[in-house]
Amino acid sequence: MISRVAEHCFWMSRYLERAENTARVLEVNQTLLLDFPVPLEQQWQPLLIISGIHDMPKDADGETVQHHLTWETSNPASIASSIAAARENARNIREVISADCWERLNFYYLWIQSSQARSLYHDDRSAFYSQIKRINQLMTGISEGTMSHGEAWDFFQLGKYLERSCQTARILDVKYHILLPTVDQVGTPIDNAHWVAILMSCSGYEPFHKQRPGADPGIAVSDFLIFDSIFPRSVRFCLNKCRAAAYAISGRPIGRPGNAAECALDKLVDWLNLTRVDDFVEAGLHEALTTVIDRIHGIGEAIHRSYFDQRDSLTPPESSEARSRKPVLATSASFAPDASHRTSL
């Protein structure tokens, strides 16, 4: 597979995953604010930080933030931009993906631009976000059942799980750091509601309570979202899937790396396998998560160098967008992203 096609597969799945993640955190945050009093500075600003947006020109009230993260075409992290970018990447590799994949993604691209989508957004915000979540879920199911599971599929998996692992770590880091309660709030309904919101933002509420009934939130939630080996959105699970996809692409046995991406994945996965949540807490959960986020971004850079940077390209390294999407909490250097170029190579 030529690197251009591989890159389109990788970014198509990342943008679809990004749209679903953005819709989920918006829906969960809106529901949380209906039920619990949250200080103004903690209401919507964390969502902007999770998306790598640090300098909105308007006040970060609920409607402004939701519009910016849903419809703003100048924001490459918005839902509309992500679906458009995924569709454009798919258009460039129509000979690789199945006809069913293309037709369904194109249908949703046209739907998001229609008056029906706008009406649903204004009339029933929760139903709108649920529809966005279903887009990626449906695309994942269609692609799994109609695409050959060869190299294109492996790059599709690599992009999806890399995006998902970073999103889970960012949600936990930003939410935990910004919403960390005072000592007198620990164990209160508001404290528990924040932990529930973190779980729901990662689709982990039901799996957590089924695996750990009666568990006290806090450390247990962090352990689950970082280290659980069977929850499909935990950091460890996603990175294991990334490593499996990377080695499937090269055909080498797992544990015998032959390029920078495999080396970076091996090191991070092995480190997580030897680490416990108690080690993270002792080191400082925020600091440990910052390390994880930085290393995931390093994996993105290594993937670009290993697979995509073998030709003259208009696409800058993945680090440009990755750094721009890091939380302020995790990096002191950020700049306005421009991911649109990835859709027109």
N, C-alpha and C positions, 0 to 999 in steps of 0.2 A: 504494500500500500504506500502510495506517495505521501509525503509529509503534509501536503496541502489538504488532502482528503482526511487524513487522520486528525488534523487540527480542527476541521469543521465538525467531525464527529464528537470530539472532545468538548468543544465549546457549545454545540447544540444541546448536549445533555446538561452542561453546567448552567446554561441560561434557563432551561426548563426547571431545573431544581431550584434555582434562585427565585423564579417567579412564585413557585409553591411556598418556599420558605418565607418570602416577604408577605404573602397573603396570610399565612398562618400567624405570624407575630402580630400583624395588624388586627386580625380578628380576636386573638387572645387578649391583646391589650385593651381593645374596646370593651370586651366583656368584663375584664377586671375593673375598669374604671366605673362601670355601671353599678358594681356591687360594693366597692370599698373606696373610702376617701384616700386619695394619694396626693402628696404634695405636688404642686404645679410643675416644679422642675424635674420630677420623677415620672411624669405622666407619658410624654411622647419623646422627650429628648433621647432616652435610651435606644429607641428604635432607629433614630437617625444615626447614632453612633454605631449600632450594629451594622447598618448599611454603609458605613464609611462616609457619612455626610456630616460635616462639622461646621458649616458656615451658611446655613440657610438665610436668605435675605429677609424673610418674614418671621414673625413670631411663631414659635413652634407650638401652636394650638392644635387641637385634634384634627379639625378639618383641613388645615394647611398641610400638616404632616401626612395625613392619609392621601390627599390629592397628590402631593409630591412623590410619595412612594408608590402610587398607583398609576397615575396618568402622565406625569411630567416626562416628556420625551427628551429633554436635555439632561435628565438624570438616568444614567445607564443602569442604575440599580432598580429602577421602577418596574412594576409589573408589565406595563405596556411596552417599555423598552426591551425588557428581557424576552418577552414573547416574540417581538419583532426580530430581535437578534437571533433567537433560536430558529425562527422561520427562515431567515436569510441564510444562515448556515446550512439548514436542511435543503434549501433551494440549490445550493452549490454542489450538493452530493446526492441528488435525486437518483442517480444510478446505483448508489450504495444502499440507501435506506429503502424500505418497502414502500409500495404505492399507498398502502393503508396509512403508514406513518405520515407520509407527505400530505395526503388528503386531509387527515384529521388535524394536523398542525396548521395547515393553511386555512382550514375552516375556523379554527379558534383565533388565528391572526386576524381574519376578516371580522369575526364576532367582536373582538376586543375594540375594534374601531367603529363599531356600529352604534346606532342610537339605542338598541336593545340593551347593550352592555351598560351604557351610561344610565339608562332608566333603572336597571336592576341595582346598580351602585347607589343611586339616590333613594330608591324605594326600600331596598332590603340589603343593607350592607353585609350582613352575615351570609346571606345566600350568595352574594357576589363573590365574597372571599372563598366560600366553599366551592363555587364553580371553578375558580382559579386553581385551587388545590387539586381538583379532579382532573384538570388538564394534564398536569404532569403525571398523575397516577395512571390516567388512561393511556398517555403516550408510552409510559414504561411498559404497561401490559401489552399494548399493540406491538411495540418493537420486540419485546421478548418472544412473542408468539409468531411474528412474521418475518423477522430478520435472521439471516444466518449468523450463528454465533462464532464468527471469525474475528479478524483483526478489527473491523469496524465496530463490532459489538464490544470488544475489549476496550477500545478507546471511549466508547459511550459509557461503559461502566467506570472507567478511570475518572472521567470528568464528573459524573454524577456523585460518586462517593468522595472525591476530593472536595467538591463544593459542600457536600453535606457535613463532612467532618469539621470543616472550618466553621460552618454556620452553627453547629452545636456548641463548639468551644467558644465562639464569640457570644452567643446568647447567654451561656452560663457565666462567662467572664463579665460582660457588661451588666447584666441584670444583678448578679451577685454583688458586684463592686458598688454600683450606684444605689441599689435598693437595700444594701446591708442595713438591717435595723439596729437601733440602739439596744443596749442590754435589756432594758425594761420591755422591749417589744418582742424579744425572742419567745417563741411558743404561743404568741397571741394569734387571733384569727387573721390579722393583716399579714403577719409574718408567714403563716401557713399558706395564705392566699398567694403570696409572691412565689413560693416554691411550687405551688400548683400551676401557676402561670408559666413558670420556667419549664415544667414538665410538658404542659400542653403546647407550648411553643415548639417543642421538639417531638410532638406526637407520642409522648412517653407516659401520660397519666395512667392509662389503663395497664400497660405492661408493667409499670413500676409497682402498682398496687397488687397486681396478680402475682408478681414474683416476690414482693416484700410486703405482705399484708401487715398492717400495724406498725410499719417502720416509721421512726421519727424522721421528718424531713430534714433538710439541711445537708449534713454530711452524706446521708444515705442517697439523696438526690444527686449530689455531685459524683459519688461513686458509681451510681447507675449510668449517668449520662457520659461519663468519661471511660469507665473500665468494663462495663457489662459486655460479655462476649457474644450474646445472642440478640440483643436489642439492635435493630437495623439502623438506628441513628446515633448510637453511641460512638464516641471518637475512636475507640479501639476497633469496634466492628467495621467501621467505614474504612479505616486505614488498612485493616487486613484485606478488605475487598480491593482496595487500590493496589496493594502489593500483589495479590493474586492476578489482577488484570495486567499489571506491568510485566510480570513473569510470563503470562500467557502470550503477550505480544512478542517477547523475545524468544520464547520457547526454552528458556533456561530453567533448571530446577530452582525452586524457591530456596533462598539462602546462599545462592552463588551469583551475586550481582555482576553485571557486565556493563552497566552504564550509571550515570549520576543519579537518575531517577530511582533505580532499584537500590542503590546504596543508601540514598536518603530515606527511602521507605523502610528498608531493613533496620536502620539505626533507630528511627522513631518507634516502629512497632516493637522492636526488641526492648527498648527503654520502657515503653508502657507495660510490656509483659512482666517486667521486673520491678515495677513500681506499684505502690498501693495508694489509696486515697489518703491514708494517714501521712504518707510522705509528702503529698501535695499540701495538706493542711499545715504540716510542720514547716514547710518551706514558704507557706503563704499561698492560698488558693489562687489569688489573682496573679501572683508572680509565676506560679507553675503553669497556669493557663496561658499566660503571655508567652511563655517558652513554647508551649504546644502550638499556639497560633503562628508564631514566627517560624517554627520548623515546618509547619504545613505550607506556609507561603514559600519556604525554601524548596519544598518538594515541587510546588508549581513551577518555580524557576528551573529546577532540574529537569522536569518533564519537557519544558520548552526547549532547553538546550539539547536534550537527548533525542527528541523526536521531531521537533518543528523547525529548529533553527539551522536547517541544512539547505537553505535556499535564500535568494534575495526576496525579502518580504516587506510589506508595509506594516506588518504586525510587530510592535515592540515586545520585548519579553514580558511574560506573565507578571513579573514583579511590579510593573507599572500599575496595573489594575489591582493586584493583590495588596500592595502597600496602601493604595488609596482607599481600600475597603476595610483596612484594619481599624479597630477601635482606637480612639485617642488614648485609651488606657493602655494599649499595647504597643504604641509607637509614638515617638515624638515627631516623626516626619510623615506628612501626608500631603497629597495634592489632589486637585479635582481630577477624577477619572474621565477617560474618554474611551469607552469600550466599543464604540460603534464601528471602528475600523475592523474589528474581528469578524464582522458580518459580510464583508464585501471583498474578500481576498480573491 
